[in-house]
């Protein structure tokens, strides 16, 4: 009888053979990202390392920012939140929320 891994129907008293499972993909390379979070007259700089291929949206989430409430600039130009990060970046993040 064939049983799937983790079955509770193993034969009692007979130890299971240990398995050597392959590791998933090796650690992916990372890049540095500097986020300048600007709100009114204050600026907060946050540095982080993200895996290559992460999106700007993911980087914003990692520093606790709501991506949909921000405009993100790279070199003075707005960029999409789903832009993959493939190199070190310095991003200006401007909050677009207003109090009320």
Residue pairs with C-beta under 8 A, 6 or more apart in sequence:
3 9
3 10
5 19
10 16
28 51
28 52
28 53
29 51
29 52
30 49
30 50
30 51
30 52
31 49
31 50
31 52
31 85
31 86
31 87
31 88
31 89
32 47
32 48
32 49
32 88
33 47
33 48
33 49
33 50
33 59
33 85
33 88
33 89
33 90
33 91
34 45
34 46
34 47
34 89
34 90
34 91
35 45
35 46
35 47
35 48
35 59
35 60
35 63
35 65
35 91
35 93
36 43
36 44
36 45
36 90
36 91
36 92
36 93
37 43
37 44
37 45
37 46
37 63
37 65
37 93
37 95
38 92
38 93
38 94
38 95
39 94
39 95
46 63
48 59
48 62
48 63
50 58
50 59
50 62
50 85
52 85
52 86
53 84
53 85
53 86
54 84
54 85
55 81
55 82
55 83
55 84
55 85
56 67
56 72
56 79
56 80
56 81
56 82
56 83
56 85
56 91
57 67
57 81
57 82
59 85
59 91
60 66
60 67
60 70
60 72
60 81
60 93
61 67
65 93
66 97
67 81
68 81
69 95
69 96
69 97
70 93
70 94
70 95
70 96
71 78
71 93
71 94
71 96
72 78
72 79
72 81
72 91
72 92
72 93
72 94
73 79
73 91
73 92
73 93
73 94
74 89
74 90
74 91
74 92
76 92
79 91
